[in-house]
């Protein structure tokens, strides 16, 4: 009997030690290098707190990120509100956390020296946006422009940082983003921009897990996210991504986004 139990323990330990690490993917609103610098330390801290092996992941652009979500390639993902509504349906990602006391808002930025002071002055212009299904930066900002009867041509430039850079360089007169990424952009680019318009707020990005992540792992990850502000190091790390803390979340928290009845195509 002792030999049998010992053998079972060896098998269990071997399986655990050789298990594939969980992937924690972050929507590529910024460059992969910048995201890794900001998020890798957070993910390492979550790994330490949970005892789980978790590795950082992202994608070269938002459409590729969407395709990988649709295929269920990520175990854990930080995704925009519209992505969550879509990929909660299939392949069934389940919400576990969101930024504490926060509403996500889209912003429209122009060059600081631009004479533009009203949305109506953007009529018939070509404007920069990250990707068609970027919730706040594209969907909300384009909705605001339409509500103000502004006709425009959308140019998708793959990331929030690319929007800010092209507007700062004068390639486009304006573009869509969000305050969090705007505040994270390099100081020299930010100094050349100003916020022209801000949209109403909605439930922010979701951190969600794929159904294959078991209940015990899910609970550990959720608690580790909530506990990040329990010490100075964790608080500093999430301040670096302009989030004050995470709180637990459930799928219905994004009903405000569902109620918009959006039908924007995402990459499947």
LUMKOL-923808 format. One record per residue (C-alpha): residue number from 1; residue in three letters; x, y, z. Coordinates in steps of 0.2 Angstrom, whole numbers, plus 5000, padded with zeros to 4 digits. Each point is the difference from the previous one (the first is absolute). Example, Ala and Ser with C-alpha at 12.3 -4.5 7.8 and 13.67 -1.06 7.14 Angstrom:
<rs>
i|aa|x|y|z
1|ALA|5062|4978|5039
2|SER|5006|5017|4997
</rs>
This chain:
<rs>
i|aa|x|y|z
1|UNK|5000|5000|5000
2|UNK|5014|5012|5004
3|UNK|5009|4996|4984
4|UNK|4983|5003|4991
5|UNK|4997|5017|5008
6|UNK|5018|5005|4997
7|UNK|4998|4996|4982
8|UNK|4985|5011|4999
9|UNK|5009|5014|5007
10|UNK|5014|4999|4988
11|UNK|4987|5000|4985
12|UNK|4991|5015|5008
13|UNK|5016|5010|5002
14|UNK|5007|4995|4983
15|UNK|4984|5006|4992
16|UNK|4999|5016|5010
17|UNK|5019|5004|4997
18|UNK|4998|4997|4981
19|UNK|4983|5008|4998
20|UNK|5000|5013|4986
21|UNK|4999|5018|5008
22|UNK|4984|5010|4998
23|UNK|5001|5014|4988
24|UNK|4994|5017|5006
25|UNK|4997|5011|4984
26|UNK|4998|5019|4999
27|UNK|4991|5009|4986
28|UNK|5014|5008|4990
29|UNK|4994|5018|5002
30|UNK|5018|5005|5001
31|UNK|5016|4992|4993
32|UNK|5004|4982|5006
33|UNK|5017|5006|5007
34|UNK|4991|5014|5010
35|UNK|4986|4988|5006
36|UNK|5013|4987|5005
37|UNK|5009|5013|5011
38|UNK|4984|5005|5008
39|UNK|4991|4984|5002
40|UNK|5014|4987|5003
41|UNK|5004|5005|5018
42|UNK|4981|4999|5004
43|UNK|4999|4983|4993
44|UNK|5015|4994|5009
45|UNK|4993|5006|5016
46|UNK|4983|4991|4997
47|UNK|5010|4984|4996
48|UNK|5009|5002|5017
49|UNK|4984|5003|5009
50|UNK|4991|4986|4992
51|UNK|5014|4987|4998
52|UNK|4995|4998|4982
53|UNK|5011|5002|4985
54|UNK|4993|5014|4990
55|UNK|5009|5008|4985
56|UNK|4997|5017|4991
57|UNK|4992|5000|4983
58|UNK|4994|5012|4987
59|UNK|4998|5002|4981
60|UNK|5008|5011|4987
61|UNK|4983|5009|4997
62|UNK|4982|5000|5006
63|UNK|4993|4989|4986
64|UNK|5012|4987|5004
65|UNK|4996|5001|5018
66|UNK|4981|4998|4995
67|UNK|5004|4985|4990
68|UNK|5010|4991|5014
69|UNK|4986|5004|5012
70|UNK|4987|4992|4988
71|UNK|5011|4985|4999
72|UNK|5001|4999|5019
73|UNK|5019|5001|5000
74|UNK|5002|5011|5016
75|UNK|4996|4993|5017
76|UNK|4998|5017|5008
77|UNK|4998|5016|4990
78|UNK|4998|5019|5003
79|UNK|4988|5005|4987
80|UNK|4990|5015|4996
81|UNK|4981|5000|5004
82|UNK|4994|4996|4983
83|UNK|5012|4986|4998
84|UNK|4994|4993|5016
85|UNK|4981|5000|4995
86|UNK|5005|4991|4984
87|UNK|5012|4987|5007
88|UNK|4989|4997|5015
89|UNK|4988|4992|4988
90|UNK|5013|4990|4991
91|UNK|5012|4992|5005
92|UNK|4993|5005|5017
93|UNK|5012|5011|5009
94|UNK|4994|5003|5018
95|UNK|5003|5017|5008
96|UNK|5010|5000|5017
97|UNK|5006|5018|5002
98|UNK|4999|5018|4994
99|UNK|5008|5016|5005
100|UNK|4993|5007|5016
101|UNK|4989|5015|5000
102|UNK|5003|5004|4982
103|UNK|4990|5003|4984
104|UNK|5008|4999|4983
105|UNK|4998|5015|4989
106|UNK|5006|5003|4983
107|UNK|5010|5016|4995
108|UNK|5003|5009|4984
109|UNK|5017|5009|4999
110|UNK|5006|5013|4989
111|UNK|5017|5008|4999
112|UNK|5003|5013|5014
113|UNK|5003|5014|4987
114|UNK|4985|4995|4989
115|UNK|4987|5014|4998
116|UNK|4986|4987|5002
117|UNK|4989|5003|5015
118|UNK|4984|4991|4995
119|UNK|4995|4982|4993
120|UNK|4991|5009|4986
121|UNK|5017|5006|4993
122|UNK|5005|4982|4997
123|UNK|4986|4998|4987
124|UNK|5006|4990|4984
125|UNK|5017|4997|5008
126|UNK|5010|4984|5000
127|UNK|5002|4995|5019
128|UNK|5011|4987|5008
129|UNK|4994|4986|5011
130|UNK|5008|4984|5007
131|UNK|4989|4987|4993
132|UNK|4981|4998|4996
133|UNK|4996|4991|5016
134|UNK|5010|5010|5012
135|UNK|4986|5004|5011
136|UNK|5003|5018|5007
137|UNK|5013|5006|4988
138|UNK|4991|4995|4984
139|UNK|4982|4995|5004
140|UNK|4995|5013|5013
141|UNK|5010|5015|4991
142|UNK|4992|4996|4983
143|UNK|4983|4999|5008
144|UNK|5003|5017|5007
145|UNK|5005|5007|4983
146|UNK|4985|4993|4992
147|UNK|4988|5007|5013
148|UNK|5008|5017|4997
149|UNK|4996|4997|4981
150|UNK|5019|5000|4996
151|UNK|5004|4990|4984
152|UNK|5018|4992|5000
153|UNK|5011|4987|4993
154|UNK|5007|4988|5013
155|UNK|5018|4995|4998
156|UNK|5005|4985|5011
157|UNK|5018|5001|5006
158|UNK|5001|4984|5011
159|UNK|5003|5008|5017
160|UNK|4996|5015|5012
161|UNK|5019|5005|4999
162|UNK|4999|5001|4981
163|UNK|4985|5011|5001
164|UNK|5009|5012|5012
165|UNK|5016|5000|4989
166|UNK|4991|5003|4984
167|UNK|4989|5014|5007
168|UNK|5016|5008|5008
169|UNK|5009|4999|4984
170|UNK|4985|5008|4990
171|UNK|4997|4985|4990
172|UNK|4982|5001|5006
173|UNK|4990|5014|5007
174|UNK|4993|4990|5014
175|UNK|4999|4982|5007
176|UNK|4992|4989|5013
177|UNK|5007|4994|5016
178|UNK|4997|4998|5019
179|UNK|5007|5010|5014
180|UNK|5009|4985|5008
181|UNK|5011|4997|4984
182|UNK|5001|5019|4997
183|UNK|5007|5002|5017
184|UNK|5013|4986|4997
185|UNK|5006|5007|4983
186|UNK|5018|5007|5000
187|UNK|5001|5017|5007
188|UNK|5006|5008|4984
189|UNK|4985|4994|4990
190|UNK|4987|5004|5013
191|UNK|5007|5018|5001
192|UNK|4995|5002|4982
193|UNK|4982|4995|5002
194|UNK|4985|5006|5009
195|UNK|4983|4991|5004
196|UNK|4986|5008|4989
197|UNK|4985|4989|5006
198|UNK|4996|4987|5013
199|UNK|4986|4987|4998
200|UNK|4988|4994|5013
201|UNK|5007|4986|5011
202|UNK|4997|4981|5000
203|UNK|5006|4985|5010
204|UNK|5018|4998|4997
205|UNK|5011|4986|4993
206|UNK|4997|4983|5007
207|UNK|5013|4987|5006
208|UNK|4992|4984|4995
209|UNK|5005|4981|5000
210|UNK|4997|4987|4988
211|UNK|4988|4986|5005
212|UNK|5015|4987|5001
213|UNK|5007|5010|5015
214|UNK|4994|4990|5015
215|UNK|4990|5008|5014
216|UNK|5014|4999|5012
217|UNK|5012|5008|4988
218|UNK|4987|5014|4996
219|UNK|4997|5004|5019
220|UNK|5019|5001|5003
221|UNK|5003|5012|4985
222|UNK|4985|5011|5005
223|UNK|5005|5002|5018
224|UNK|5018|5004|4994
225|UNK|4994|5013|4989
226|UNK|4989|5008|5014
227|UNK|5015|4999|5012
228|UNK|5012|5009|4989
229|UNK|4997|5016|5010
230|UNK|5004|4991|5016
231|UNK|5018|5005|5000
232|UNK|5011|5015|4993
233|UNK|5007|4990|4986
234|UNK|4984|4994|4993
235|UNK|4992|5017|5001
236|UNK|5015|5007|4991
237|UNK|4999|4987|4986
238|UNK|4981|5003|4996
239|UNK|5003|5019|5002
240|UNK|5012|4998|4985
241|UNK|4985|4995|4990
242|UNK|4989|5014|5006
243|UNK|4989|4989|5010
244|UNK|4997|5003|5018
245|UNK|4995|4982|5004
246|UNK|4990|4985|4995
247|UNK|4983|4994|5007
248|UNK|4991|4983|4997
249|UNK|4988|5000|4985
250|UNK|4986|4989|4992
251|UNK|4994|4999|4982
252|UNK|4984|5010|5003
253|UNK|5011|5016|5005
254|UNK|5002|5003|4981
255|UNK|4981|5000|4997
256|UNK|5002|5019|4996
257|UNK|5010|4995|4985
258|UNK|4989|4986|4995
259|UNK|4985|5013|5000
260|UNK|5009|5010|4987
261|UNK|4995|4986|4988
262|UNK|5017|5002|4990
263|UNK|5003|4989|4985
264|UNK|5018|5005|4995
265|UNK|5009|4986|4992
266|UNK|5015|4993|5009
267|UNK|5014|4989|4993
268|UNK|4995|4982|5002
</rs>
